[in-house]
């Protein structure tokens, strides 16, 4: 009889990671029951949008269609020049500087929006800026899914709370700020995504987004360097050559006809080791604490060293697990950005408080997210007792999120009040700034780009003047009164200080009898606003 030899089972062989010696085991079907249940799978996707709901609800509540600070120059003045410029000048304007930065990506968005809709709406631009953070979050989830294949929805859920932290409120409700800061981060993540894929078509897209990223902010140069680090760590020759070439070509082009706009003083003023290190640590720790940022930042650096997803010998050889290399590149971006801000902003007049500026806080938020991810990777498969560490970190994380959200909502309300009550608002409000803003908005209105008069609920020169309302003179002790004559109206009275923070809010029903409100204030400048269903009055109050 013929004997049939048993044939070996055909299985997919193990693969080598491109350019490295790491063996990637064959992919086996998951045995986790929850991964096979479609309802739980859909639920895991749905919970990922929870961090976005509260964030976008507050943005929608407090965003106003009124320019703020850099919006005047970066958006309205730019579009006024762009509309009347020749074609070569239009190209030059797209790459021109705004302060110390080239903001090519942001300016393309402004131009496209204007030519599509015919008029600028700052609320829409604010949402476009925040949608860039959503793209960043989606790509974060994509990389997390590879690093934590089973529990990625849980990890991504808490990463979302880190990214959509409202202590970075300026990026949330300041059109130019959000589009620029979230834009460069999104471009970096998109380029990282394409560099992480195989195929020449993806390499072309990765290089294109890297080039745009470099010209989209001063921080774009750091993004380009971190993309180079990613391709080098991946040990893929073609990608390394492409990324490195784009970076080193981009640097001289970025500084071609570059002008330094801000003054940083002498070299000794700019580089001060002790001051810069304190500023750097303070900035790293700002996600968890403004007051104790330095100590918190040092603790986070120590934790990073302990949780780094590789052992010490492999770190010295620059070898990491392939699925963690994107996060190493993101970590380099966070550290590099905080270092550059520490060097060039620590000599600001506000000193170490400048590290608390909300527009920069997205990077401490990302660091908090990376720490949670590295912690999960580090103790995965360990004894159950180790998971108490994760639970403790989650409690700490959510407590911080709650505190930061309350603070962020307060600041969003203050920003809204400032913009609605103080025409041509700048944080450093000077007669020169106000005059320049008036000139810019007048020209923008003449060209049909944006008219601030159409958006303010009040006329820009109107003060309280009505037969129904009488403001009594301020007395020597700081007391003053408001008399309301009988009228068919209900009034809302709002008194705020010079910073725009609300001091008192009252409601008056004058439909049946004369009513009087009394206030007693300390020395200082205040702003009074009175509203009814049809009109809105405002007036400055000074107590000497």
C-alpha positions as CSV (number, residue, x, y, z in Angstrom):
1,X,0.0,0.0,0.0
2,X,1.1,3.5,-0.7
3,X,1.8,5.4,2.5
4,X,0.7,9.1,2.5
5,X,3.1,11.3,4.4
6,X,1.5,13.8,6.6
7,X,1.7,17.3,5.2
8,X,2.6,20.1,7.6
9,X,0.0,22.8,8.2
10,X,0.4,25.9,6.1
11,X,0.7,28.9,8.4
12,X,1.6,32.5,7.7
13,X,5.3,32.8,8.5
14,X,6.7,35.3,11.0
15,X,7.8,38.5,9.3
16,X,10.7,40.8,9.8
17,X,10.1,44.4,10.6
18,X,11.4,46.4,7.6
19,X,15.0,47.6,8.2
20,X,15.3,45.9,11.6
21,X,15.8,42.5,13.3
22,X,12.6,42.6,15.3
23,X,10.4,39.5,14.6
24,X,6.7,40.2,14.3
25,X,4.8,37.1,15.3
26,X,1.9,35.8,13.1
27,X,-1.4,37.4,13.8
28,X,-3.7,35.1,15.7
29,X,-7.5,35.6,16.1
30,X,-8.4,37.1,19.4
31,X,-9.9,35.0,22.0
32,X,-11.5,37.8,24.0
33,X,-15.2,37.4,24.0
34,X,-15.9,41.2,24.1
35,X,-14.0,41.6,20.8
36,X,-16.4,39.2,19.1
37,X,-19.5,41.0,20.3
38,X,-20.6,43.6,17.8
39,X,-22.6,45.6,20.3
40,X,-19.7,46.0,22.7
41,X,-17.5,46.8,19.7
42,X,-19.8,49.6,18.7
43,X,-20.1,50.8,22.3
44,X,-16.3,51.0,22.5
45,X,-16.2,53.3,19.5
46,X,-19.0,55.4,20.8
47,X,-17.4,56.1,24.2
48,X,-14.4,57.7,22.3
49,X,-16.5,60.7,21.4
50,X,-17.5,61.4,25.0
51,X,-14.5,63.8,25.6
52,X,-15.5,65.8,22.6
53,X,-19.1,66.4,23.7
54,X,-18.5,68.7,26.7
55,X,-15.6,70.4,24.9
56,X,-17.5,71.4,21.7
57,X,-20.7,72.2,23.7
58,X,-18.7,74.9,25.6
59,X,-17.0,76.2,22.5
60,X,-20.4,76.5,20.8
61,X,-21.8,78.3,23.9
62,X,-19.0,80.9,24.2
63,X,-17.7,81.5,20.7
64,X,-18.5,84.9,19.2
65,X,-18.1,86.2,15.7
66,X,-15.8,89.0,16.8
67,X,-12.0,89.1,16.1
68,X,-9.6,88.9,19.0
69,X,-5.9,90.1,19.2
70,X,-4.0,88.5,16.3
71,X,-7.2,87.9,14.4
72,X,-7.1,91.5,13.2
73,X,-3.6,91.2,11.5
74,X,-3.4,87.5,10.8
75,X,-6.8,87.2,9.2
76,X,-8.5,90.5,8.3
77,X,-5.5,92.5,7.3
78,X,-4.0,89.6,5.4
79,X,-7.3,88.9,3.5
80,X,-7.6,92.7,2.7
81,X,-4.1,92.6,1.2
82,X,-4.6,89.3,-0.5
83,X,-7.8,90.4,-2.2
84,X,-6.2,93.4,-3.9
85,X,-2.8,91.8,-4.6
86,X,-1.5,90.5,-8.0
87,X,-0.9,86.7,-8.4
88,X,2.8,86.8,-7.5
89,X,2.1,88.9,-4.5
90,X,-0.7,86.5,-3.4
91,X,1.8,83.6,-3.3
92,X,4.3,85.8,-1.4
93,X,1.6,86.7,1.1
94,X,0.8,83.0,1.8
95,X,4.4,82.4,2.8
96,X,4.9,85.8,4.6
97,X,5.5,86.1,8.3
98,X,3.1,86.8,11.0
99,X,5.2,88.0,13.9
100,X,8.1,85.4,14.1
101,X,6.2,82.7,12.3
102,X,5.2,81.6,8.8
103,X,1.7,80.4,8.9
104,X,1.1,79.0,5.4
105,X,-1.4,76.3,6.4
106,X,-3.6,78.8,8.4
107,X,-3.5,81.3,5.6
108,X,-4.6,78.8,3.0
109,X,-7.6,78.0,5.3
110,X,-8.5,81.7,5.5
111,X,-8.3,82.2,1.8
112,X,-10.3,79.0,1.0
113,X,-13.0,79.8,3.5
114,X,-13.4,83.4,2.2
115,X,-13.6,82.4,-1.4
116,X,-16.0,79.6,-0.7
117,X,-18.4,81.5,1.6
118,X,-17.7,85.1,0.5
119,X,-17.4,86.5,4.1
120,X,-15.4,85.7,7.2
121,X,-17.2,84.2,10.2
122,X,-14.9,83.8,13.2
123,X,-17.2,81.2,14.8
124,X,-16.8,78.9,11.8
125,X,-13.0,79.5,11.9
126,X,-12.9,78.6,15.6
127,X,-14.7,75.3,14.8
128,X,-12.3,74.6,11.9
129,X,-9.4,75.1,14.3
130,X,-10.9,72.7,16.9
131,X,-11.7,70.1,14.2
132,X,-8.0,69.8,13.6
133,X,-7.6,68.6,17.2
134,X,-10.2,65.9,16.4
135,X,-8.1,64.7,13.5
136,X,-5.1,64.5,15.8
137,X,-7.2,62.5,18.3
138,X,-8.3,60.1,15.6
139,X,-4.6,59.5,14.5
140,X,-3.7,59.1,18.2
141,X,-6.3,56.3,18.4
142,X,-4.9,54.7,15.2
143,X,-1.4,54.4,16.7
144,X,-2.8,53.4,20.1
145,X,-4.7,50.5,18.5
146,X,-1.4,49.1,17.3
147,X,0.4,49.6,20.6
148,X,-2.4,48.3,22.8
149,X,-4.4,45.8,20.5
150,X,-6.9,44.6,23.1
151,X,-7.6,47.4,25.5
152,X,-7.1,50.3,23.1
153,X,-10.6,51.8,23.5
154,X,-10.0,52.3,27.3
155,X,-6.6,53.9,26.7
156,X,-7.9,56.1,23.9
157,X,-10.8,57.2,26.0
158,X,-8.6,58.7,28.7
159,X,-6.2,60.1,26.0
160,X,-9.2,62.0,24.7
161,X,-9.7,63.6,28.1
162,X,-6.1,64.7,28.1
163,X,-6.3,66.3,24.6
164,X,-9.6,68.0,25.0
165,X,-8.6,69.7,28.2
166,X,-10.1,73.2,28.4
167,X,-7.2,74.8,30.3
168,X,-5.9,75.4,26.7
169,X,-9.0,77.7,26.2
170,X,-7.2,80.2,23.9
171,X,-6.9,77.5,21.3
172,X,-10.5,76.7,21.8
173,X,-12.1,80.1,21.2
174,X,-9.4,82.2,19.5
175,X,-9.6,81.6,15.7
176,X,-6.1,82.4,14.6
177,X,-4.6,80.7,17.7
178,X,-6.5,77.4,17.3
179,X,-6.0,77.1,13.5
180,X,-2.2,77.7,13.8
181,X,-1.4,75.7,17.0
182,X,-3.8,72.8,16.4
183,X,-3.0,72.9,12.6
184,X,0.8,72.3,12.9
185,X,0.1,69.5,15.3
186,X,-2.4,67.9,12.9
187,X,0.0,68.2,10.0
188,X,2.7,66.5,12.0
189,X,0.4,63.6,12.9
190,X,-0.9,63.2,9.3
191,X,2.7,63.1,8.0
192,X,3.6,60.6,10.8
193,X,0.7,58.5,9.7
194,X,1.8,58.3,6.1
195,X,5.5,57.7,7.0
196,X,4.3,54.8,9.1
197,X,2.7,53.1,6.1
198,X,4.4,51.2,3.4
199,X,4.2,52.2,-0.3
200,X,5.7,55.0,-2.4
201,X,2.3,56.8,-2.8
202,X,2.2,57.1,1.0
203,X,5.8,58.4,1.0
204,X,4.9,61.2,-1.4
205,X,1.9,62.2,0.8
206,X,4.1,62.1,4.0
207,X,6.7,64.3,2.4
208,X,4.1,66.8,1.2
209,X,2.5,67.1,4.6
210,X,6.0,67.4,6.2
211,X,6.8,70.3,3.9
212,X,3.5,72.1,4.7
213,X,4.0,71.5,8.4
214,X,7.5,73.1,8.3
215,X,6.0,76.3,6.9
216,X,3.0,76.4,9.2
217,X,4.6,77.7,12.4
218,X,8.0,78.2,14.0
219,X,7.2,74.9,15.7
220,X,6.9,73.3,12.3
221,X,10.7,73.1,12.2
222,X,10.7,71.0,15.4
223,X,7.9,68.9,13.8
224,X,10.2,68.3,10.8
225,X,13.1,67.2,13.0
226,X,10.9,64.8,14.9
227,X,9.7,63.2,11.7
228,X,13.3,62.7,10.7
229,X,13.8,61.0,14.1
230,X,10.8,58.7,13.4
231,X,12.2,57.6,10.0
232,X,15.6,57.0,11.4
233,X,14.3,54.9,14.3
234,X,12.2,53.0,11.9
235,X,15.4,52.1,10.0
236,X,13.8,52.5,6.5
237,X,16.4,54.0,4.2
238,X,14.2,55.6,1.6
239,X,11.9,57.3,4.2
240,X,14.9,58.5,6.1
241,X,16.4,60.1,3.0
242,X,13.1,61.7,2.0
243,X,12.3,63.1,5.4
244,X,15.8,64.4,6.1
245,X,16.1,66.0,2.6
246,X,12.8,67.8,3.1
247,X,13.8,69.0,6.6
248,X,17.2,70.4,5.5
249,X,15.8,72.0,2.4
250,X,13.0,73.5,4.4
251,X,15.2,75.2,7.0
252,X,16.9,77.7,4.7
253,X,13.7,78.3,2.8
254,X,11.9,79.1,6.0
255,X,14.5,81.7,7.0
256,X,14.8,83.2,3.5
257,X,14.0,86.9,3.8
258,X,13.1,86.2,7.5
259,X,12.8,89.2,9.9
260,X,13.0,88.9,13.6
261,X,9.8,90.6,14.9
262,X,10.0,90.3,18.6
263,X,13.0,91.5,20.7
264,X,14.6,88.9,23.0
265,X,17.5,91.0,24.2
266,X,21.1,89.9,24.4
267,X,22.2,86.3,24.3
268,X,22.6,86.3,28.1
269,X,18.9,87.5,28.3
270,X,17.8,84.8,26.0
271,X,19.8,81.9,27.4
272,X,19.7,81.6,31.1
273,X,20.2,78.0,32.2
274,X,18.5,78.1,35.7
275,X,15.6,80.2,34.5
276,X,15.1,78.1,31.4
277,X,15.2,74.8,33.2
278,X,12.6,76.0,35.8
279,X,10.4,77.3,33.0
280,X,10.8,74.0,31.1
281,X,9.8,71.9,34.1
282,X,7.0,74.2,35.0
283,X,5.6,74.0,31.5
284,X,5.8,70.1,31.5
285,X,3.9,70.0,34.8
286,X,1.2,72.5,33.8
287,X,-1.4,69.8,32.9
288,X,-1.6,68.8,36.5
289,X,-0.7,72.0,38.4
290,X,-0.1,75.6,37.7
291,X,1.1,76.4,41.2
292,X,3.5,73.4,41.6
293,X,4.4,73.0,38.0
294,X,8.1,72.8,38.5
295,X,7.9,69.9,41.0
296,X,5.2,68.2,38.9
297,X,7.3,68.5,35.8
298,X,10.3,66.9,37.4
299,X,8.1,64.0,38.6
300,X,6.8,63.5,35.1
301,X,10.4,63.4,33.7
302,X,11.3,60.7,36.2
303,X,8.2,58.8,35.4
304,X,9.0,59.0,31.7
305,X,12.4,57.4,32.2
306,X,10.9,54.6,34.3
307,X,8.0,54.0,31.9
308,X,9.9,54.3,28.6
309,X,8.6,51.3,26.5
310,X,12.0,49.6,26.1
311,X,14.9,48.6,28.4
312,X,17.9,50.7,29.1
313,X,20.3,48.7,26.9
314,X,18.0,49.1,23.9
315,X,17.5,52.9,24.6
316,X,21.3,53.3,24.2
317,X,21.1,51.5,20.9
318,X,18.0,53.5,19.9
319,X,15.9,50.4,19.4
320,X,12.2,50.5,20.3
321,X,9.2,48.3,19.6
322,X,7.9,49.2,16.1
323,X,4.4,50.0,17.4
324,X,5.8,52.5,20.0
325,X,8.1,54.5,17.6
326,X,5.3,56.9,16.6
327,X,4.8,57.8,20.3
328,X,8.6,58.3,20.8
329,X,8.5,60.8,17.9
330,X,5.5,62.5,19.5
331,X,7.3,62.6,22.8
332,X,10.3,64.3,21.1
333,X,7.9,66.9,19.7
334,X,6.5,67.7,23.2
335,X,10.0,67.9,24.8
336,X,11.4,69.9,21.9
337,X,8.5,72.4,21.8
338,X,8.6,73.0,25.6
339,X,12.4,73.5,25.4
340,X,12.1,76.0,22.6
341,X,9.3,77.9,24.4
342,X,11.4,77.9,27.6
343,X,14.4,79.4,25.8
344,X,12.6,82.1,23.8
345,X,9.7,82.9,26.2
346,X,11.2,82.6,29.7
347,X,12.6,86.1,29.5
348,X,9.1,87.6,29.1
349,X,8.1,90.4,31.5
350,X,5.6,88.0,33.1
351,X,8.4,85.7,34.0
352,X,7.6,82.1,34.8
353,X,3.9,82.8,34.6
354,X,4.4,82.8,30.8
355,X,4.7,79.0,31.0
356,X,1.0,79.0,31.9
357,X,-0.2,80.7,28.7
358,X,-3.1,78.5,27.6
359,X,-2.1,78.5,23.9
360,X,1.0,76.3,24.8
361,X,-0.8,73.9,27.1
362,X,-1.7,71.3,24.4
363,X,1.8,69.9,24.7
364,X,1.6,69.3,28.5
365,X,-1.7,67.6,27.8
366,X,-0.1,65.3,25.2
367,X,2.6,64.5,27.7
368,X,0.0,63.4,30.3
369,X,-1.6,61.2,27.6
370,X,1.7,59.6,26.7
371,X,2.5,58.9,30.4
372,X,-0.9,57.0,30.7
373,X,-0.1,55.1,27.5
374,X,3.4,54.1,28.6
375,X,2.1,53.1,32.0
376,X,-0.4,50.8,30.4
377,X,2.2,49.2,28.1
378,X,4.7,48.8,30.9
379,X,2.4,46.9,33.3
380,X,0.4,45.0,30.7
381,X,0.4,41.3,31.7
382,X,1.8,42.0,35.1
383,X,0.2,40.9,38.4
384,X,-3.3,42.4,39.1
385,X,-2.0,44.4,42.0
386,X,0.0,46.5,39.4
387,X,-3.3,47.7,37.9
388,X,-3.9,49.7,41.1
389,X,-1.2,52.0,39.7
390,X,-3.4,52.6,36.6
391,X,-6.5,53.2,38.7
392,X,-4.6,55.7,40.8
393,X,-3.4,57.5,37.7
394,X,-6.9,57.6,36.2
395,X,-8.3,59.1,39.4
396,X,-5.6,61.7,39.4
397,X,-6.2,62.3,35.7
398,X,-9.9,62.8,35.9
399,X,-9.7,65.0,39.0
400,X,-7.3,67.2,37.1
401,X,-9.7,67.2,34.1
402,X,-12.6,68.3,36.3
403,X,-10.5,71.2,37.8
404,X,-9.1,72.3,34.4
405,X,-12.6,72.2,32.9
406,X,-14.1,74.5,35.5
407,X,-11.2,76.9,35.0
408,X,-11.4,76.7,31.2
409,X,-15.2,77.4,31.2
410,X,-14.6,80.5,33.4
411,X,-12.0,81.8,31.0
412,X,-14.2,81.1,28.0
413,X,-17.0,83.2,29.7
414,X,-14.5,86.0,30.5
415,X,-13.3,86.0,26.8
416,X,-16.9,86.2,25.6
417,X,-17.7,89.1,27.9
418,X,-14.5,91.0,26.9
419,X,-15.3,90.7,23.2
420,X,-18.9,91.6,23.5
421,X,-18.3,94.6,25.8
422,X,-14.9,96.0,24.7
423,X,-14.8,96.9,21.1
424,X,-11.5,96.1,19.3
425,X,-10.3,94.0,22.3
426,X,-6.6,93.2,22.8
427,X,-5.2,91.6,26.0
428,X,-2.7,94.5,26.1
429,X,-5.2,97.1,25.1
430,X,-3.5,100.4,24.1
431,X,-4.7,103.4,22.0
432,X,-2.3,102.3,19.3
433,X,-3.8,98.8,19.1
434,X,-7.3,100.1,19.1
435,X,-6.6,102.6,16.4
436,X,-4.9,99.9,14.2
437,X,-7.8,97.5,14.8
438,X,-10.3,100.2,13.7
439,X,-8.3,100.8,10.5
440,X,-8.1,97.1,9.7
441,X,-11.8,96.4,10.3
442,X,-12.9,99.4,8.3
443,X,-10.9,98.3,5.3
444,X,-12.1,94.7,5.7
445,X,-15.7,96.0,5.8
446,X,-15.2,98.2,2.7
447,X,-13.9,95.1,0.8
448,X,-16.8,93.0,2.0
449,X,-14.7,90.6,4.0
450,X,-16.1,91.2,7.5
451,X,-17.9,94.1,9.3
452,X,-17.5,94.2,13.0
453,X,-20.5,96.6,13.3
454,X,-22.8,93.9,12.1
455,X,-21.7,91.5,14.8
456,X,-21.6,93.6,18.0
457,X,-24.9,93.6,19.9
458,X,-24.2,97.3,20.8
459,X,-23.1,100.2,18.7
460,X,-19.4,100.7,19.2
461,X,-19.8,104.2,20.7
462,X,-23.1,103.9,22.6
463,X,-23.2,104.5,26.4
464,X,-26.0,104.4,28.8
465,X,-28.4,107.1,27.8
466,X,-32.1,106.5,28.3
467,X,-35.1,108.3,29.8
468,X,-35.9,105.0,31.6
469,X,-32.5,104.6,33.2
470,X,-30.6,107.1,35.4
471,X,-27.0,106.5,36.7
472,X,-26.3,108.5,39.8
473,X,-22.8,109.9,40.3
474,X,-20.3,107.7,42.1
475,X,-20.0,108.8,45.7
476,X,-16.8,109.3,47.7
477,X,-17.2,105.9,49.4
478,X,-17.5,104.0,46.1
479,X,-21.3,103.8,46.2
480,X,-23.5,104.5,43.2
481,X,-27.1,103.8,42.3
482,X,-29.1,103.0,39.2
483,X,-32.7,104.2,39.0
484,X,-35.2,102.4,36.7
485,X,-38.4,104.2,35.8
486,X,-41.6,102.2,35.2
487,X,-41.5,100.7,31.8
488,X,-42.7,97.4,30.1
489,X,-39.2,95.9,30.4
490,X,-37.1,93.5,32.4
491,X,-33.5,94.5,32.7
492,X,-30.3,92.5,33.1
493,X,-27.5,94.4,34.8
494,X,-23.9,93.1,34.6
495,X,-21.0,94.7,36.4
496,X,-17.4,93.5,35.5
497,X,-13.9,94.6,36.5
498,X,-11.2,95.9,34.2
499,X,-10.2,92.3,33.2
500,X,-13.7,91.5,32.1
501,X,-14.5,89.2,35.1
502,X,-18.1,89.5,36.3
503,X,-18.5,91.0,39.8
504,X,-22.3,91.2,40.0
505,X,-25.2,90.1,37.9
506,X,-28.7,91.3,38.7
507,X,-32.2,91.3,37.1
508,X,-34.7,94.1,37.5
509,X,-38.4,94.0,36.7
510,X,-39.5,97.6,36.1
511,X,-42.9,96.8,34.7
512,X,-44.9,97.7,37.8
513,X,-42.9,100.3,39.8
514,X,-39.8,102.4,39.9
515,X,-36.8,100.4,41.0
516,X,-33.4,101.3,42.4
517,X,-30.2,99.2,42.5
518,X,-27.3,100.1,44.8
519,X,-23.6,99.1,44.4
520,X,-20.6,99.7,46.5
521,X,-17.2,99.2,44.9
522,X,-13.5,99.5,45.8
523,X,-11.1,101.8,44.0
524,X,-10.6,100.8,40.3
525,X,-12.1,100.7,36.8
526,X,-15.3,98.8,36.1
527,X,-17.7,98.2,33.2
528,X,-21.4,98.4,33.4
529,X,-23.8,96.8,31.0
530,X,-27.6,97.0,31.0
531,X,-29.8,95.0,28.7
532,X,-33.5,94.6,28.0
533,X,-35.3,92.7,25.3
534,X,-34.6,95.4,22.7
535,X,-31.5,97.3,23.6
536,X,-28.1,97.0,25.1
537,X,-26.3,99.9,26.9
538,X,-22.8,100.0,28.3
539,X,-20.7,102.5,30.3
540,X,-17.3,102.6,32.1
541,X,-17.3,103.3,35.8
542,X,-14.3,104.6,37.7
543,X,-14.0,104.7,41.5
544,X,-11.1,106.9,42.7
